[in-house]
Amino acid sequence: MEGIAYQNKDILFKILGQTYKEKSFAVYGIDLPRIQALLPTDLPKISANEKSVDNLFLLEDGTYAIVDYESVYKRISKIKYLNYIARVKAFANVQTLKNII
């Protein structure tokens, strides 16, 4: 099959995705609001080697303080810190749900 891209189905679905604007997932039996826009899917993969924050504090006002000790500042560590923030936010949401239930 010369001339047909190996990823032909992916390419086709990406092109078809552009036609979904203002459509609904109702045809699939999924009750969601209508589609407003097709967003880019080439999202960067974020990874960090550090698995745990050094200290996590719950403050009196209900907010969290993340403390991480570094011997050398590296700009790339900001990705690790963003990962910590996302994980703390997810943790906080789970704790909130546990308190509601």
C-alpha positions in Angstrom: 0.0 0.0 0.0 2.2 2.7 -1.2 1.2 6.3 -0.6 -1.0 5.6 2.5 0.4 6.8 5.8 0.8 4.1 8.5 -1.1 6.4 10.9 -3.9 6.9 8.4 -6.7 6.3 11.0 -5.1 8.7 13.5 -4.9 11.3 10.7 -8.5 10.7 9.6 -9.8 11.0 13.2 -7.9 14.2 13.8 -9.4 15.7 10.6 -12.9 14.5 11.6 -12.4 15.9 15.1 -12.4 19.4 13.5 -16.0 18.8 12.4 -17.2 18.1 15.9 -17.5 21.8 17.0 -20.9 22.6 18.3 -21.9 18.9 18.2 -22.8 16.6 21.1 -21.8 13.3 22.4 -25.5 12.4 22.8 -25.3 10.1 19.7 -23.0 7.9 21.8 -25.4 8.0 24.8 -23.1 10.3 26.8 -24.8 13.2 28.5 -22.2 16.1 28.2 -22.5 19.7 27.1 -22.0 20.4 23.4 -18.4 20.7 22.2 -17.2 24.3 22.1 -13.7 23.8 20.5 -11.2 21.2 19.4 -8.0 21.7 21.4 -4.5 20.6 20.6 -3.6 17.1 21.7 0.2 17.3 21.4 0.6 18.0 25.2 4.1 17.7 26.6 4.8 14.8 28.9 5.9 16.0 32.3 7.9 13.7 34.5 9.9 14.2 37.6 12.3 11.8 39.4 11.4 13.0 42.8 8.5 11.1 44.2 7.7 12.9 47.4 7.9 16.5 48.7 10.1 17.1 51.7 7.4 18.7 53.9 3.7 19.4 53.3 1.9 21.6 55.8 -1.8 22.3 56.2 -2.1 25.9 57.3 -4.8 27.4 59.6 -6.6 29.0 56.7 -7.0 25.6 55.0 -4.3 26.2 52.4 -1.2 24.0 52.0 2.5 24.9 52.1 4.9 22.8 50.2 8.5 22.9 51.4 11.2 21.2 49.3 14.9 21.5 50.2 17.4 21.9 47.3 21.2 22.0 47.6 21.4 23.5 44.1 18.8 25.6 42.3 17.9 24.2 38.9 15.4 25.9 36.7 14.1 22.5 35.6 13.0 21.8 39.2 10.0 24.1 38.5 8.5 21.2 36.6 8.9 19.0 39.7 7.2 21.7 41.8 4.3 22.0 39.4 3.9 18.2 39.7 3.9 18.6 43.5 1.2 21.3 43.3 -1.0 19.1 41.1 -0.6 16.1 43.4 -1.4 18.2 46.5 -4.5 19.7 44.8 -5.6 16.1 43.9 -5.0 15.1 47.6 -7.0 18.1 48.8 -9.9 17.2 46.6 -9.9 13.6 47.8 -9.8 14.8 51.5 -12.7 17.2 50.8 -14.8 14.4 49.3 -14.0 12.1 52.3 -15.3 14.9 54.6 -18.5 15.2 52.6 -19.3 11.5 52.4 
